[in-house]
Amino acid sequence: MTSQSQGIQQLLQAEKRAKDKLEEAKKRKGKRLKQAKEEAIAEIDHYRLQREKEFRHKQTNVMGSQGNLSAKIEEQTTETIGNLTSSYHKNMESMMKKLLNTIYDINPEIHPNFRYEV
């Protein structure tokens, strides 16, 4: 009988050790899942920051080129206005002379369709 009770005791101890090992494995599995989740979140955050940085870079390039375009347009407009103003000042006097000569130099002539009847 003592051998039977020893056998039962050994079985109970073996069952207890198996149960402890099972609980320990479950705890390790839970810890590993938690660690994997934290690593995934960190990786997602890193990826998100990288993509936001690329987006800001592209946005700066696009907005910068738009700023350059508006600056170029403003520069061209100023240059065109300057050219027109200088052309106006340069040609104003000669055009005024031509206009006044046309107005003052009147040559009275009879119109070709005029019929003189007596």
C-alpha positions as CSV (number, residue, x, y, z in Angstrom):
1,M,0.0,0.0,0.0
2,T,2.8,2.3,0.7
3,S,4.0,1.8,-2.9
4,Q,0.5,2.7,-4.1
5,S,0.4,5.9,-2.0
6,Q,3.9,6.7,-3.2
7,G,2.8,6.2,-6.8
8,I,-0.2,8.4,-6.2
9,Q,2.0,11.1,-4.5
10,Q,4.3,11.0,-7.5
11,L,1.4,11.3,-9.9
12,L,0.0,14.3,-8.0
13,Q,3.4,15.9,-7.9
14,A,3.9,15.3,-11.6
15,E,0.4,16.8,-12.2
16,K,1.3,19.8,-10.1
17,R,4.6,20.4,-11.9
18,A,2.8,20.1,-15.3
19,K,0.1,22.5,-14.1
20,D,2.8,25.0,-13.0
21,K,4.7,24.7,-16.3
22,L,1.4,25.3,-18.1
23,E,0.7,28.4,-16.1
24,E,4.3,29.6,-16.6
25,A,3.9,29.1,-20.4
26,K,0.7,31.0,-20.4
27,K,2.4,33.9,-18.6
28,R,5.3,33.9,-21.0
29,K,2.8,33.8,-23.9
30,G,0.9,36.8,-22.5
31,K,4.2,38.7,-21.9
32,R,5.3,37.9,-25.5
33,L,2.0,39.1,-26.9
34,K,2.2,42.3,-24.9
35,Q,5.8,42.8,-26.1
36,A,4.9,42.1,-29.7
37,K,2.0,44.6,-29.5
38,E,4.3,47.3,-28.1
39,E,6.9,46.6,-30.8
40,A,4.2,46.9,-33.5
41,I,2.9,50.2,-32.1
42,A,6.4,51.6,-32.0
43,E,7.0,50.4,-35.6
44,I,3.7,52.0,-36.7
45,D,4.6,55.3,-35.0
46,H,8.0,55.3,-36.7
47,Y,6.4,54.6,-40.1
48,R,3.8,57.4,-39.5
49,L,6.5,59.9,-38.6
50,Q,8.6,59.0,-41.6
51,R,5.6,59.4,-44.0
52,E,4.6,62.7,-42.4
53,K,8.2,63.9,-42.8
54,E,8.1,62.9,-46.5
55,F,4.7,64.6,-46.9
56,R,6.0,67.9,-45.3
57,H,9.0,67.8,-47.6
58,K,6.8,67.3,-50.7
59,Q,4.4,70.0,-49.5
60,T,7.3,72.4,-49.0
61,N,8.6,71.7,-52.5
62,V,5.2,72.3,-54.0
63,M,4.4,75.4,-52.0
64,G,7.9,76.7,-52.5
65,S,7.6,76.3,-56.2
66,Q,4.3,78.1,-56.1
67,G,5.9,80.9,-54.1
68,N,8.7,81.0,-56.7
69,L,6.0,81.2,-59.5
70,S,4.3,84.1,-57.8
71,A,7.6,85.9,-57.3
72,K,8.6,85.3,-61.0
73,I,5.2,86.6,-62.1
74,E,5.5,89.6,-59.9
75,E,9.0,90.3,-61.3
76,Q,7.9,89.9,-64.9
77,T,4.9,92.3,-64.2
78,T,7.2,94.9,-62.7
79,E,9.6,94.5,-65.6
80,T,6.8,94.8,-68.2
81,I,5.4,97.9,-66.4
82,G,8.9,99.4,-66.4
83,N,9.4,98.7,-70.1
84,L,6.0,100.3,-71.0
85,T,6.7,103.3,-68.9
86,S,10.1,103.9,-70.5
87,S,8.7,103.4,-73.9
88,Y,5.9,105.9,-73.1
89,H,8.4,108.5,-72.0
90,K,10.7,107.9,-74.9
91,N,7.9,108.1,-77.6
92,M,5.5,110.6,-76.0
93,E,7.1,113.7,-77.4
94,S,7.5,112.4,-81.0
95,M,3.9,111.2,-81.0
96,M,2.6,114.6,-79.7
97,K,4.5,116.3,-82.4
98,K,3.0,114.0,-85.1
99,L,-0.5,114.5,-83.7
100,L,-0.2,118.3,-83.5
101,N,1.3,118.5,-87.0
102,T,-1.7,116.5,-88.3
103,I,-4.1,118.8,-86.5
104,Y,-2.4,122.1,-87.4
105,D,-1.4,121.4,-91.0
106,I,-4.7,121.6,-92.7
107,N,-4.7,121.6,-96.4
108,P,-8.1,122.8,-97.6
109,E,-9.2,120.8,-100.6
110,I,-12.5,120.2,-102.3
111,H,-13.8,116.8,-101.8
112,P,-13.7,114.7,-105.0
113,N,-17.4,114.0,-104.8
114,F,-18.3,117.7,-104.6
115,R,-20.2,118.9,-107.7
116,Y,-20.2,122.6,-108.4
117,E,-23.2,123.8,-110.3
118,V,-23.9,127.3,-111.4
